Amino acid sequence: MNSLVLALVGISIFLLGYRFYSKYIADRIFKLDPNYVTPAHKYKDGVDFVPTNRFVLWGHHYSSVAGAAPIIGPAIAVYWGWLPAVLWVILGTVFAAGVHDFGTLVLSVRNKGQSVGTIASKLIGKRAKVLFLFIILILVLMVNAVFAWAIANLFVKFPASVLSIFIQIPLAIWIGYSVYKKKGSMLLPSIIALAFMYGAAVLASKVPALQVDLVKWFGGEETTVMFGLNGVSMAFFVWIIVLMVYVYIASTLPVWKLLQPRDYINSHQLVIGLLMLYSGVLIAHPTITAPATNPNAEMSIFPLLFITIACGAISGFHGLVSSGTSSKQLDKETDARFVGYAGAVGEGMLALLAIIAVTTLFATGADFTAAYSSFAAASSGGLGNFINGAGQLAAGIGIPVDIGATIVAVIVISFAATSLDTSVRLMRYIISELGTEYNVPALTKAHVATTIAVGTSAALVLIPEGPNGFGSGGYLLWPLFGTSNQLLAGISLLLISIWLKQQGRNFMPTFIPMLFLIIMTVWAMLKQVVFEWSGLGDSDANMLLFVFGAAILGFALWIILEAMTILSKKGTPSDIDKSA
């Protein structure tokens, strides 16, 4: 299979979906109003509620949702063959992810910029709100652990990327000050920042002295540093602490100081990265050596494919970003189509590229099969395979493989870091909402809530269990992350369906993908919780995943039953803004 054909087919369907299907959803289903006063204007505070140019907001939104997940999931899922992965990414993006991300953004904008958890209270009831908030709290906690684990591992494996990542922080603060205090343009400073970042990446790739290689500093893998930790484990520990300090500061700063300008830079990284790698596909058009399907797969494709690829097809975390930060910055309601649906399309293009990079990396089909001999092998090697495959694609346009791999690592880490501090910010919001709900004033204070968010995230990611030993909490949580993420997306689509029905509109565009997701995720969750993590089946018990999984499954089933009961009744308009 020629990779160029696959890329052209996928991109064409994405663009047609945005041009026609998203316009239908905007005009006929959500009925966007250009004159509606959005929460960014109504509650403008200069911290969280900030009216923002739609291109800048798209950059924030996309960078927040496109962490390592749209790369890791597809890079693992090609275990079942490239064809099922491609079909789920393309169809999921157009008919599920775009509608979900767009819909949660509109729903939040029409409800004072509140989160989907709070909105659940109005659509289903107060009990559903509390259950939903706990599901979201557990999910963002897992997001924090998974992404912190991924970033720390990439810092350890690609030390040449560290300099660029840390250069981006002061550059983003400078851009934020220039734009919001001096009313300048963000475009030129962002391009300058990228030039500095990639210049640093090239230099660090060629000059070992510029590489922040903590493993080497701590004496390497064979050296015991302290508390029985070797050089690799100690390096990982230090990076986690550094990341937690960073996200504490980043998630409490006003969005214009760091979040928006850094995300705007990252949106340009997306464009450059996609152009670079798709250009490599265009010029070199390498052959896909992976099989279209894998008839010998030990793990069933149903339902596991649809939870392995979450981000890149549809992701519940996107709804948290849409209703948590993006809705508070939307300048005009009509911008929601571009920010929400086009954001999903951008992530779908990244997921498609991840599939192409991994499936063209290996010289022969036998090499691919050896590397993807089991689902466990696919899971442990997926992210590294993508970075190496992407470096090979970059070589197609004349970029040395080592420099290309470093630049790709910088892009991946940048997006993962954005998702990490956005997720911590969301966790702070949720803790504050629960504090309000249960009348615990201390939890409503920003620094108290942030301390809880950062502390629990650090503790979870540093759990010393699993095949990777110390600091493998993020690794252990990956199977549960995909399932609960998709379950949250299904519940969010269910909320949008109830709202549309109560407004007297056609709710089938959200109901159909919701039904598919709920079936797949509940099926997968039951298999995992009952037969894998409990120890009742052939697998050993995993109490961490069992406790988290059972809690999420129980809360979710309760919400789904209450919501489906309401959806089946003849509804009256909800108390969400009736002018929608």
C-alpha positions in Angstrom: 0.0 0.0 0.0 1.4 3.4 -1.0 1.3 5.8 2.0 0.6 8.8 -0.3 -2.7 7.3 -1.4 -3.7 6.7 2.2 -2.8 10.3 3.2 -4.7 11.9 0.3 -7.9 9.8 0.9 -7.8 10.6 4.7 -7.2 14.3 4.3 -9.8 14.7 1.6 -12.5 13.1 3.8 -11.5 15.3 6.8 -11.8 18.5 4.7 -15.1 17.4 3.2 -16.4 16.7 6.7 -15.5 20.1 7.9 -16.8 21.9 4.8 -20.2 20.2 4.7 -21.0 18.1 7.8 -19.9 20.7 10.4 -21.8 23.4 8.5 -24.9 21.3 8.7 -24.4 20.7 12.4 -23.7 24.5 13.0 -26.7 25.8 11.0 -29.4 23.1 11.4 -28.6 21.4 14.7 -26.9 23.9 17.1 -28.2 27.0 15.3 -25.3 29.2 16.2 -26.1 32.9 16.9 -23.4 35.5 16.0 -25.1 38.0 18.3 -25.1 35.8 21.4 -23.1 37.3 24.3 -20.6 34.6 25.2 -19.3 34.0 28.7 -15.9 35.4 27.7 -17.6 38.8 27.4 -20.3 38.5 30.0 -17.9 37.3 32.8 -14.7 38.9 31.6 -12.1 38.8 34.4 -8.7 38.8 32.6 -7.8 35.5 34.2 -10.0 32.6 32.9 -12.7 34.6 31.0 -10.8 36.3 28.2 -12.4 37.0 24.7 -9.9 35.6 22.3 -9.3 35.7 18.5 -10.6 32.4 17.1 -7.2 31.4 15.5 -5.4 31.9 18.9 -8.2 30.0 20.7 -8.0 27.2 18.1 -4.3 27.1 18.9 -5.0 26.8 22.6 -7.8 24.3 22.2 -5.9 22.1 19.7 -2.7 22.1 21.7 -4.6 21.3 24.9 -6.3 18.2 23.4 -3.5 17.0 21.2 -1.0 15.6 23.7 0.7 12.3 23.3 -2.6 10.4 23.2 -3.4 10.8 19.4 0.0 9.4 18.7 0.3 6.7 21.3 -3.2 5.2 20.6 -2.8 4.8 16.8 0.8 3.7 17.2 -0.5 0.8 19.4 -3.7 0.1 17.4 -1.9 -0.8 14.2 -1.3 -4.1 16.0 -4.6 -5.1 14.5 -3.5 -3.8 11.1 -3.5 -0.4 9.5 -6.9 -0.6 7.9 -9.1 -0.9 11.0 -7.1 1.9 12.7 -7.4 4.2 9.7 -11.2 3.6 9.3 -11.8 4.4 13.0 -9.7 7.5 12.9 -11.3 8.9 9.8 -15.0 8.0 10.5 -14.6 8.7 14.2 -13.2 12.2 13.6 -15.9 13.2 11.1 -19.0 11.8 12.7 -18.1 11.5 16.4 -15.1 13.7 17.5 -16.0 16.8 15.6 -19.6 16.7 16.8 -18.6 15.9 20.4 -15.9 18.7 20.7 -18.1 21.2 18.9 -21.2 20.2 20.9 -19.6 20.4 24.3 -18.2 23.8 23.5 -21.7 25.1 22.4 -23.4 23.5 25.4 -20.9 25.2 27.8 -21.1 28.6 26.1 -24.9 28.4 26.4 -24.5 27.7 30.1 -22.2 30.4 31.5 -19.0 28.6 30.5 -19.7 25.8 33.0 -18.2 22.3 32.8 -20.2 19.4 31.4 -20.3 18.0 35.0 -22.1 21.0 36.3 -24.4 21.0 33.2 -25.3 17.4 34.0 -27.0 18.7 37.2 -29.5 20.8 35.1 -30.1 18.1 32.5 -30.2 15.0 34.7 -30.1 16.0 38.3 -27.9 17.0 41.2 -26.9 13.4 41.9 -25.7 13.0 38.3 -23.6 16.1 38.7 -21.7 14.8 41.7 -21.2 11.4 40.1 -20.1 13.1 36.8 -17.6 15.4 38.6 -16.1 12.4 40.4 -15.7 10.6 37.0 -14.1 13.7 35.5 -11.8 14.1 38.6 -10.6 10.5 38.3 -10.1 10.9 34.5 -8.1 14.2 34.7 -6.0 12.6 37.5 -5.1 9.8 35.1 -4.4 12.3 32.3 -2.0 14.1 34.6 -0.2 10.8 35.5 -0.1 9.5 31.9 1.2 12.7 30.3 3.7 13.4 33.1 5.0 9.8 32.7 5.2 10.2 28.9 7.0 13.6 29.1 9.5 12.4 31.7 10.3 9.3 29.6 10.8 11.4 26.4 13.1 13.7 28.3 15.1 10.6 29.4 15.2 9.0 25.9 15.6 12.3 23.9 17.8 14.6 26.0 18.4 16.8 23.0 14.8 17.9 23.2 15.0 19.4 26.7 16.6 22.7 25.8 13.9 23.6 23.2 11.1 22.8 25.7 12.5 25.1 28.4 13.3 27.9 25.9 9.6 28.0 25.0 8.5 29.0 28.4 10.1 32.5 28.7 9.4 33.1 25.0 5.7 32.4 25.6 5.6 34.7 28.6 7.3 37.4 26.4 4.7 36.9 23.7 1.8 37.1 26.2 3.1 40.4 27.6 3.7 41.8 24.1 0.2 41.0 22.9 -2.0 41.7 25.9 -0.1 44.6 27.4 1.1 46.3 24.2 -1.7 45.1 21.9 0.7 43.7 19.3 0.3 40.8 16.9 1.0 37.3 18.1 1.9 35.8 14.7 5.4 37.3 14.2 6.6 36.7 17.8 5.3 33.1 17.6 7.3 32.4 14.4 10.4 34.0 16.1 9.9 31.7 19.1 9.7 28.6 16.8 12.9 29.6 15.1 14.7 29.8 18.5 13.2 26.4 19.5 14.1 24.5 16.4 17.5 26.2 16.3 18.1 24.9 19.8 16.9 21.4 18.8 19.3 21.3 15.9 22.2 22.5 18.0 21.4 20.1 20.8 21.3 17.2 18.4 24.8 18.0 17.2 26.4 19.3 20.4 26.2 16.8 23.3 27.1 19.5 25.9 23.7 21.2 25.2 21.8 18.0 25.9 20.2 17.8 29.4 21.0 14.1 29.9 20.2 13.4 33.5 20.8 9.7 33.1 24.4 10.4 32.3 24.6 13.0 35.1 23.5 10.4 37.6 26.1 7.9 36.4 24.0 5.8 34.0 21.7 2.8 34.4 24.3 0.7 36.3 24.9 3.3 39.0 22.8 3.3 42.2 22.2 6.9 43.2 20.0 6.8 46.4 17.1 4.8 47.9 18.0 2.0 45.5 17.3 4.1 42.4 19.7 3.8 39.5 20.5 6.7 37.1 17.5 6.1 34.9 15.0 6.0 37.8 16.6 9.0 39.4 16.4 11.0 36.2 12.8 10.1 35.8 12.1 11.1 39.4 13.7 14.5 39.0 11.8 15.2 35.8 8.5 14.4 37.5 9.3 16.9 40.3 10.3 19.6 37.8 7.1 19.0 35.8 4.9 19.2 38.8 6.5 22.5 39.9 6.0 23.8 36.4 2.3 22.8 36.1 1.6 24.3 39.5 2.8 27.7 38.3 1.4 27.4 34.7 -2.1 26.3 35.8 -2.5 29.2 38.3 -1.3 32.0 36.0 -3.8 34.0 34.0 -4.4 32.3 30.7 -3.0 35.2 28.6 0.4 35.1 30.4 1.5 31.6 29.4 -1.3 29.2 28.4 -2.6 31.1 25.3 0.8 32.3 23.8 2.5 28.9 24.4 -0.5 27.1 22.8 -0.4 29.5 19.9 3.3 28.6 19.4 2.3 24.9 19.6 -0.4 25.4 16.9 2.3 26.6 14.6 4.4 23.6 15.6 1.4 21.5 14.5 1.3 23.1 11.1 5.0 22.8 10.6 5.2 19.3 11.9 2.3 18.1 9.7 3.6 19.9 6.7 7.1 18.5 7.3 6.0 14.9 7.7 3.2 14.9 5.1 5.8 16.5 2.7 8.0 13.5 3.5 5.0 11.3 2.5 4.5 13.3 -0.7 8.1 13.2 -1.8 9.2 9.8 -0.6 5.8 8.1 -0.5 7.2 5.1 1.4 5.4 1.8 1.2 3.3 0.7 4.1 4.9 -2.6 5.1 2.5 -3.4 7.9 -0.4 -5.8 7.0 -3.9 -4.3 6.4 -5.3 -6.7 9.1 -3.9 -9.0 11.6 -5.8 -12.3 11.7 -3.5 -13.7 14.3 -4.1 -11.0 16.9 -4.3 -12.4 20.4 -6.6 -9.6 21.6 -10.0 -9.1 20.0 -10.5 -6.0 17.9 -13.9 -5.6 19.4 -14.2 -3.6 21.6 -10.5 -2.9 22.2 -9.7 -1.0 19.0 -12.2 1.7 19.9 -10.7 2.4 23.3 -7.1 2.0 22.2 -7.5 4.9 19.8 -9.3 7.5 21.9 -7.8 10.9 21.0 -7.6 10.9 17.3 -11.0 9.4 16.8 -13.0 10.8 19.8 -12.0 11.7 23.3 -13.9 12.6 26.4 -11.0 14.8 27.6 -11.8 17.1 24.6 -15.2 17.9 26.1 -13.5 18.8 29.4 -11.2 21.3 27.5 -14.2 22.6 25.4 -16.3 23.2 28.5 -13.5 24.0 30.9 -11.2 26.5 29.3 -12.1 27.1 25.6 -15.8 28.1 26.3 -14.5 30.8 28.7 -12.4 32.3 25.8 -14.8 32.1 22.9 -15.3 35.5 21.3 -18.3 34.8 19.1 -20.6 31.7 19.3 -20.1 31.2 15.5 -16.3 30.6 16.2 -17.3 27.4 18.0 -17.4 25.5 14.7 -13.8 26.4 13.8 -12.4 25.9 17.3 -14.3 22.7 18.1 -14.8 20.8 14.9 -11.6 22.0 13.1 -9.7 21.2 16.3 -10.9 17.6 16.0 -10.0 17.5 12.4 -6.5 18.6 13.2 -6.1 15.8 15.7 -7.5 13.3 13.2 -4.8 14.4 10.8 -2.1 13.9 13.4 -3.5 10.4 14.3 -3.5 9.4 10.6 0.1 10.6 10.3 1.0 8.5 13.4 -0.4 5.4 11.6 1.6 6.2 8.5 4.8 6.9 10.4 4.7 3.6 12.3 3.6 1.4 9.4 6.3 2.7 7.0 9.1 2.5 9.6 9.9 -1.2 9.1 11.7 -2.4 6.0 9.6 -5.5 5.7 6.3 -6.9 6.9 8.2 -9.5 8.9 10.1 -6.8 10.7 6.8 -5.1 11.6 5.3 -8.4 12.8 8.3 -9.1 15.0 8.0 -5.6 16.6 4.2 -6.0 17.0 4.3 -9.7 18.0 1.9 -9.0 20.9 -0.4 -6.3 22.2 2.1 -5.7 25.1 4.9 -5.2 22.7 2.8 -2.8 20.7 1.9 -0.8 23.9 5.5 -0.5 25.1 7.0 0.4 21.8 4.3 2.5 20.1 5.5 6.0 21.0 9.2 5.3 20.2 8.2 3.7 16.9 6.3 6.9 16.0 9.2 9.2 16.7 11.6 7.0 14.8 9.2 6.6 11.9 8.5 10.4 11.8 12.3 11.0 11.7 12.4 8.7 8.7 9.6 10.6 7.0 11.4 13.9 7.7 14.5 12.4 6.0 12.4 12.2 2.9 12.7 16.0 2.6 16.4 16.1 3.4 16.3 16.5 7.2 18.8 14.2 8.9 17.1 11.5 10.8 18.5 12.4 14.2 17.5 16.1 13.9 14.1 15.1 12.6 13.5 12.7 15.5 14.5 15.5 18.0 12.2 18.0 16.4 9.3 15.5 16.4 10.1 14.8 20.1 10.0 18.5 20.8 6.5 18.7 19.2 5.2 15.7 21.1 6.5 16.9 24.4 5.2 20.5 23.8 1.7 19.1 23.2 1.8 16.7 26.1 3.0 19.5 28.4 0.1 21.7 27.2 -2.4 19.0 27.9 -0.8 18.4 31.3 -1.1 21.9 32.7 -4.6 22.3 31.1 -5.6 19.1 32.8 -4.3 20.4 36.2 -6.2 23.6 35.7 -9.3 21.6 34.9 -8.7 19.5 38.0 -8.5 22.6 40.1 -11.9 23.8 38.7 -13.4 20.4 39.6 -12.0 20.3 43.1 -13.4 23.9 43.6 -16.8 22.8 42.3 -16.9 19.9 44.7 -15.8 22.2 47.5 -18.8 24.4 46.7 -21.1 21.4 46.4 -20.1 20.1 49.8 -19.6 23.5 51.5 -15.8 23.1 52.0 -14.6 26.7 51.5 -10.9 25.8 51.6 -11.3 23.7 48.4 -12.6 26.7 46.5 -9.3 28.5 46.9 -7.1 28.3 43.8 -3.8 27.4 45.5 -5.4 24.8 47.8 -7.1 23.1 44.9 -4.0 23.2 42.8 -1.8 21.8 45.6 -4.2 18.8 45.9 -4.2 18.3 42.1 -0.5 18.4 41.7 0.2 16.4 44.9 -2.1 13.5 43.9 -0.9 13.5 40.3 2.7 13.2 41.4 1.9 10.4 43.9 0.0 8.5 41.2 2.7 8.7 38.5 5.4 7.7 40.9 3.8 4.4 42.0 6.6 1.8 42.0 4.7 -1.0 40.4 4.4 -2.8 37.0 6.9 -3.9 34.4 8.8 -0.6 34.4 9.3 -0.6 38.1 9.7 2.8 39.8 7.5 5.6 38.4 5.3 3.4 36.2 2.0 4.7 37.5 1.3 6.5 34.2 2.1 3.3 32.3 -0.2 1.2 34.4 -3.1 3.6 34.0 -3.0 3.7 30.2 -5.5 0.8 29.7 -8.0 2.4 32.0 -7.4 5.9 30.5 -8.6 4.9 27.1 -11.7 3.2 28.4 -12.8 5.9 30.8 -12.0 8.6 28.3 -14.3 7.1 25.7 -17.0 6.5 28.4 -16.8 10.1 29.3 -17.2 11.1 25.6 -20.3 8.9 25.4 -21.9 10.5 28.5 -21.1 14.0 27.1 -22.8 13.1 23.8 -25.7 11.8 25.8 -26.0 15.2 27.6 -25.9 17.0 24.3 -28.6 14.7 22.9 -30.9 15.4 25.9 -30.4 19.2 25.5 -31.1 19.0 21.7 -34.3 16.9 22.4 -35.5 19.4 25.0 -34.9 22.2 22.5 -37.1 20.3 20.0 -34.2 19.6 17.6 -32.9 16.6 15.7 -30.6 14.8 18.2 -29.6 11.8 16.0 -26.2 13.3 15.0 -25.1 13.0 18.6 -27.3 10.1 19.7 -25.9 7.6 17.1 -22.2 8.0 17.9 -23.2 8.1 21.6 -24.9 4.8 21.4 -21.9 3.2 19.6 -19.5 4.6 22.2 -21.5 3.5 25.2 -21.8 0.0 23.9 -18.1 -0.3 23.1 -16.8 1.2 26.3 -19.2 -0.5 28.8 -18.3 -3.8 27.0 -14.6 -3.1 27.3 -14.9 -1.9 30.9 -16.8 -4.9 32.0 -14.2 -7.2 30.4 -11.3 -5.3 32.1 -12.8 -4.8 35.5 -14.5 -8.2 36.0 -12.2 -10.6 34.1 -8.7 -8.9 34.0 -8.1 -6.5 36.9 -10.2 -8.4 39.6 -8.1 -11.5 39.3 -11.1 -13.7 38.6 -9.9 -14.5 35.0 -6.6 -15.7 33.8 -4.8 -12.5 34.6 -3.3 -11.5 38.0 -5.3 -9.0 40.0 -4.4 -5.3 39.7 -6.0 -3.5 42.5 -5.1 0.0 41.3 -6.9 -0.5 38.0 -9.7 -2.5 39.6 -10.6 0.2 42.2 -10.4 3.0 39.7 -12.2 1.1 37.0 -15.0 -0.2 39.2 -15.7 3.3 40.6 -15.8 4.8 37.1 -18.0 2.0 35.7 -20.4 2.2 38.6 -20.7 6.0 38.5 -21.1 5.9 34.7 -23.8 3.2 34.6 -25.8 5.2 37.2 -25.6 8.4 35.1 -26.4 6.6 31.9 -29.5 4.9 33.3 -30.8 8.2 34.7 -30.0 10.1 31.5 -31.6 7.5 29.2 -34.7 7.6 31.4 -35.0 11.4 30.8 -34.2 11.0 27.1 -37.0 8.5 26.6 -39.6 10.9 28.1 -41.3 13.8 26.4 -39.1 16.6 27.5 -39.8 20.3 28.1 -37.1 22.9 27.4 -34.4 22.7 30.0 -33.4 25.6 32.2 -30.2 26.0 30.1 -30.4 29.3 28.1 -33.6 28.9 26.0 -32.4 31.3 23.4 -30.1 28.6 22.0 
